[in-house]
Amino acid sequence: MILVYSIDKMETKTKFRPDPQLKLMDQVRETLRYYHYAISTERTYCNWILRYIKFYEMRTHPKEMGPRHVERFLSHLATREHVAVSTQQQALNALVFLYRDVLDQPLDDTIAHVRAKKKIRPPTVLTEEEIQRLFAQMQGTHLLMAKLIYGSGIRLMECMRLRIQDVDFGQNNIYVRNGKGGKDRTTFLPQHIKDELHLHIQRVKELHRQDLKEGFGEVYLPNALAKKYPNASKETRWQYVFPAKKRSVDPRTGRVRRHHVLESGLQKAVKTAVKKAGIDKRATVHTLRHSFATHLLEHGINIRTLQELLGHADVKTTEIYTHVMRRDINQIQDPLSRLYADPKTS
């Protein structure tokens, strides 16, 4: 780890440099961890960087390549592999990180790769009756999580990473910390599961007390909070609302902790329930969030309020739900009939 200080206009700036003695991928991981990237992001970026290197048959070190090589790789993803726009952007983000933060050779703005075609598809939405059928095929903690996502509109990983202190039973709020884009927001706590969730958290607290008795009880803390508050990792309020059944070794620190449950468990449970419920739509956990938004619009919520609840940066993202919401066209008078129904114009 090397910190480089430079003086520019009387300001001191710090630039992190990975250990040059390490192998490239170890340098990438060291830099990602220095900047506190999520472990899921670390895996994704490392995967794309390796794919980039393998694309050139591992003959050339990335520091000896540049923008034109990146262009060719990204164009290949679009024209040969036909990846989605978000997938191509993910690859670009990983390579920008590699050249800017690891190799200190920032890519310029002249990259002109073939861009993946953006396909705008309306989101899959379940009716309220289908939601009931889906929940009837689920049970236990998976059912509670599914109800929480549908009732509050939070994302899958926001549900997984929810901490005990983020559930405010007094104010009936759920606080989403460091959501997509690193933003915080507030949504509401579904009244239907309030008592059930409270009972669930009491069981989680008991599990935490047992961990402490056995000499464990630590939980991962985001960013530098572990250094700033060394005892916070064992506090009850920081524990995950949906903890894993077993303790595990943190791959970054080697410490034994109780992490949150894996998202794959809920994903599989929802997939199985969709099939058992006889729902022929391509429904996933994220469909519950889509349904939350659509049903609120159908019941008259202001779209700006919905934007805040969902955590969308742009209202245009929220507006996509207006295309799939059900409208009772029998209650709408067509303009021709309205024209001749008006005595002033008849």
Backbone hydrogen bonds, N-H to C=O, Kabsch-Sander energy under -0.5 kcal/mol:
donor,donor_aa,acceptor,acceptor_aa,energy
2,I,17,R,-3.2
4,V,2,I,-0.5
4,V,15,K,-2.7
5,Y,3,L,-0.5
6,S,13,K,-1.6
8,D,6,S,-0.6
8,D,11,E,-2.2
11,E,8,D,-1.1
13,K,6,S,-2.0
13,K,11,E,-0.6
15,K,4,V,-2.1
17,R,2,I,-3.2
22,L,19,D,-1.7
27,Q,23,K,-2.3
28,V,24,L,-2.3
29,R,25,M,-2.2
30,E,26,D,-2.4
31,T,27,Q,-2.3
32,L,28,V,-2.5
33,R,29,R,-2.3
34,Y,30,E,-1.7
35,Y,31,T,-1.9
36,H,33,R,-1.0
37,Y,32,L,-2.5
42,E,38,A,-2.3
43,R,39,I,-2.2
44,T,40,S,-2.0
45,Y,41,T,-3.1
46,C,42,E,-2.3
47,N,43,R,-2.1
48,W,44,T,-2.1
49,I,45,Y,-2.4
50,L,46,C,-2.2
51,R,47,N,-2.0
52,Y,48,W,-2.2
53,I,49,I,-2.1
54,K,50,L,-2.7
55,F,51,R,-1.8
56,Y,52,Y,-0.9
56,Y,53,I,-0.6
57,E,54,K,-2.2
58,M,53,I,-2.4
59,R,56,Y,-1.7
64,E,61,H,-2.3
65,M,62,P,-1.6
69,H,66,G,-0.7
70,V,66,G,-2.0
71,E,67,P,-2.7
72,R,68,R,-2.0
73,F,69,H,-2.1
74,L,70,V,-2.6
75,S,71,E,-2.6
76,H,72,R,-2.0
77,L,73,F,-1.7
78,A,74,L,-1.5
79,T,75,S,-2.9
80,R,76,H,-2.3
81,E,76,H,-1.7
83,V,77,L,-2.1
88,Q,84,A,-2.3
89,Q,85,V,-2.4
90,Q,86,S,-1.9
91,A,87,T,-2.0
92,L,88,Q,-2.2
93,N,89,Q,-2.6
94,A,90,Q,-1.9
95,L,91,A,-2.0
96,V,92,L,-2.7
97,F,93,N,-2.2
98,L,94,A,-2.1
99,Y,95,L,-2.4
100,R,96,V,-2.5
101,D,97,F,-2.5
102,V,97,F,-0.9
102,V,98,L,-1.0
103,L,98,L,-2.5
105,Q,99,Y,-4.0
111,I,108,D,-0.6
119,K,117,K,-0.7
120,I,118,K,-0.7
121,R,119,K,-0.9
131,I,127,T,-2.2
132,Q,128,E,-1.8
133,R,129,E,-1.9
134,L,130,E,-2.4
135,F,131,I,-2.5
136,A,132,Q,-1.7
137,Q,133,R,-0.5
137,Q,134,L,-1.4
138,M,135,F,-1.6
142,H,139,Q,-0.6
143,L,139,Q,-1.0
144,L,140,G,-1.8
145,M,141,T,-2.6
146,A,142,H,-2.3
147,K,143,L,-2.5
148,L,144,L,-2.1
149,I,145,M,-2.3
150,Y,146,A,-2.4
151,G,147,K,-2.6
152,S,148,L,-1.6
153,G,149,I,-2.3
159,C,155,R,-1.8
160,M,156,L,-2.0
161,R,157,M,-2.2
162,L,159,C,-1.1
164,I,239,Q,-2.4
165,Q,237,R,-2.2
166,D,163,R,-1.6
167,V,164,I,-1.5
168,D,166,D,-0.7
168,D,173,N,-2.7
169,F,167,V,-0.9
172,N,168,D,-0.9
173,N,168,D,-1.9
174,I,187,T,-2.9
175,Y,166,D,-2.7
176,V,174,I,-0.6
176,V,185,R,-2.7
177,R,175,Y,-0.7
179,G,183,K,-3.3
182,G,179,G,-2.4
183,K,180,K,-0.6
185,R,176,V,-1.9
187,T,174,I,-2.5
189,L,172,N,-2.2
193,I,190,P,-0.9
194,K,191,Q,-1.1
197,L,193,I,-3.1
198,H,194,K,-2.1
199,L,195,D,-2.2
200,H,196,E,-2.1
201,I,197,L,-2.4
202,Q,198,H,-1.7
203,R,199,L,-1.6
204,V,200,H,-1.8
205,K,201,I,-2.4
206,E,202,Q,-1.7
207,L,203,R,-2.1
208,H,204,V,-2.2
209,R,205,K,-2.3
210,Q,206,E,-1.9
211,D,207,L,-2.0
212,L,208,H,-2.3
213,K,209,R,-1.9
214,E,210,Q,-1.4
215,G,212,L,-1.5
216,F,211,D,-3.0
219,V,233,S,-0.7
225,L,222,P,-1.8
227,K,224,A,-0.7
228,K,224,A,-2.1
229,Y,225,L,-3.3
232,A,229,Y,-1.5
234,K,231,N,-1.4
235,E,232,A,-1.8
238,W,235,E,-0.9
239,Q,236,T,-1.7
241,V,162,L,-2.9
242,F,162,L,-0.5
244,A,259,H,-3.1
248,S,257,R,-3.4
250,D,248,S,-0.5
250,D,255,R,-3.3
254,G,250,D,-2.8
257,R,248,S,-3.1
257,R,255,R,-0.6
258,R,218,E,-1.7
259,H,257,R,-0.7
261,V,242,F,-2.4
265,G,262,L,-1.1
266,L,262,L,-0.7
267,Q,263,E,-2.1
268,K,264,S,-2.4
269,A,265,G,-1.9
270,V,266,L,-2.5
271,K,267,Q,-2.1
272,T,268,K,-2.3
273,A,269,A,-2.2
274,V,270,V,-2.6
275,K,271,K,-1.6
276,K,272,T,-2.3
277,A,273,A,-2.4
278,G,275,K,-1.2
279,I,274,V,-2.1
280,D,278,G,-0.6
283,A,281,K,-2.0
287,T,284,T,-0.7
288,L,284,T,-0.6
288,L,285,V,-1.4
289,R,285,V,-0.7
290,H,286,H,-2.0
291,S,287,T,-2.6
292,F,288,L,-2.1
293,A,289,R,-2.1
294,T,290,H,-2.4
295,H,291,S,-2.8
296,L,292,F,-1.8
297,L,293,A,-1.9
298,E,294,T,-2.2
299,H,295,H,-1.2
300,G,297,L,-1.8
301,I,296,L,-2.3
306,L,302,N,-2.2
307,Q,303,I,-2.1
308,E,304,R,-1.7
309,L,305,T,-2.1
310,L,306,L,-2.4
311,G,307,Q,-1.4
312,H,307,Q,-1.9
317,T,314,D,-1.3
318,T,314,D,-0.8
319,E,315,V,-2.0
320,I,316,K,-0.5
320,I,317,T,-0.8
321,Y,318,T,-1.8
322,T,319,E,-1.5
323,H,320,I,-1.1
324,V,321,Y,-0.9
325,M,321,Y,-1.0
329,I,327,R,-1.4
331,Q,328,D,-1.6
332,I,329,I,-1.0
333,Q,331,Q,-0.5
334,D,332,I,-0.5
338,R,334,D,-2.2
339,L,335,P,-2.1
340,Y,336,L,-1.8
341,A,337,S,-1.1
342,D,338,R,-0.8
342,D,339,L,-0.5
345,T,342,D,-1.4
346,S,342,D,-0.9
